[in-house]
Amino acid sequence: MRMKRFVTIVALVAMLVSTVAGTAVFAEGRHGGGGEGGVRYGRGDEGGRVALGGIFRFKDMDEQPWAESAIAKMNARGIIRGYEDGTFQGNKPVTRAELAALAVRLVNKEAQALALTNPNLSFTDMMSIALWSRPYIALAVMDGLMAGALEDGRKVFQPNKPATRLEVAVIMVRALGLEDQAKAVTTPLTFADADKIPAWAAGYVAIAVQKGIVTGYPDNTFQPFKPVTRAEIAAFLDRTDENMTNVTVSTELRGTIKSVTAAAAASGATTGTTTGTTTGTSTGTSTGTSTGDTVVTATPASIVLTVHGADFNVQLLDGVAIFLNRKPATLADLKAGDHATIVTNADGKGVYVGAKREDAEEEDEDEGEHGGGTQVGATSLKSFTPVTLSQTGDINHHNVQYATGAAVIAALPASIEVTLGDNTTKVAVPVTWADTDTYNATVAGSYTFTATWGTLPAGADNAGNLAAPTVDVAVAQGTWSLKSYTAVTLTQTGDINHNNVQYATAAAVIAALPTSITVTLENNATVAVPVTWADTDSYSAATAGSYTFTATWGTLPADTDNDDNVAAPTVEVAVAQGTWSMVSYAPVTFTQTGTVAGNNVQYATAAAVIAALPASITVTLENNTTVAVPVTWADTDSYSAATAGSYTFTATWGTLPAGVDNDGHVAAPTVEVTVAP
């Protein structure tokens, strides 16, 4: 028999301060109840508890006797809940959305989940995720308990898909904080269908089996993709809870029973006569006789539980659910030395006691896991593949596939293939569908359609009360995709030469870039989308060049997606080397010999003059260095060697050398050429 490990409860340690005579009253912290966020009852795990005298018991509890203890305990803990009609519906499959809620509650983080006012879910099937479940899913993903899947290249969560045995095994191991241990497992699994278990998950299954959370089937199969029922998940949760040492739960106390005290009824009234004298200084003296009844109050049942050497006296609520080795028991069945788990309510009163005794034979706790819940005969309806119906379109685009509830019903199957209790025979059972939630194709949400079994085929019965299927049909609000935006630009002043580059660091550049981009959507509306910038090219204000800064889209506004994968903007930021301006140069002079009269002028033509003029000018720059700047000369005054006079030749600056500019507009030189008479 598996031994339970006992957890030190932090809240209890603090209470030791008030321990009197070695015994303390165990007080509970928060005790959850009700449904998910106040949404309507009757769907998935959204129901509330059924309270009978303060003890929660479901009308159909007897249908899963093997799981009754686990259901009672998990319900008392506020982890798993029931339906408004007082049923538990243990044979109903658990969805992935419900599994997220159960896992979050198991690790005692429901309050943290419900504090998420705007859960950040990046799944493309977001609109099929019911509002009540979004905080749980967000926290489960955030804490690494669950993840999504890729479907046609898109990340989806599949909230309404039935949870499988493999998923539960993985999530329970993660809840125990044993993920690293699971990844380190190298011993191969021995199940006959081990090849169906993905390699990445084999270690998780091994740890889950080692911890007694899940087991195999009599044929040595694990059946990793078999859907898990509500009764089975209660058992999985209970077994995981027994292994937990990494989560503190103030409503659960584990230890060894020291003593059991039965409830004591009121013993009646005590009648007597008292005669005496009372003397008072202000009122005088009076003498008289009084006769009256003193009522003796009832004493509630209680258990003194020893936890790590400290004793806690836990009063039990009248009608407390008691189990011994997972079988229903009474207080009289318990005795000192039994290991026990006590769950308390908001008043610190015990509402559940689960005891184990080393020398007692324990019921096969895998019966329900192997048999699927209620034990049925060979001809009884036993199981069927969950019914799903997805639809295309959304409200935004006015193309919801099913316009009315009647259209949905017309698309649902008219019969369900059901496997009988012999695990071999399959029969088609007619069903009639009803629109449970008043389907509306113009209002986003998830709508439940509920089936009712029709006339069963000859030779089939429903002795096990197999519930007819339900299906959730989502109406998506729809999203508008990002389409375009104006390119982002950023210019800066200054240059390296002058040591005055405007943005000295990459952080300064990023601070100057916009924190959001106005994006046009496919419906031509615009939205502001936040962006985060990164320095892609290791910006340096001391090195000339062009540096790229790349944006990443932040959280998209509601009803917006990026299905077209519009790239976030990039911006090129230039660091200029800078130029030195021209300042001055020595004037150009030119002389020639000969005269007109002597018919011996040196330069016979303007071309000859130009050929004799310098092809470049030495120019002084603003940093006092000199450079040679090319010039081109032009005959401004129509030079004539036969006519005496002064002729002007004007230069034009050619291409300036690298790093040189003429921002000061220094005029190119001119030269006067004289022709003597």
Disulfide bonds with the S-S distance in Angstrom:
none
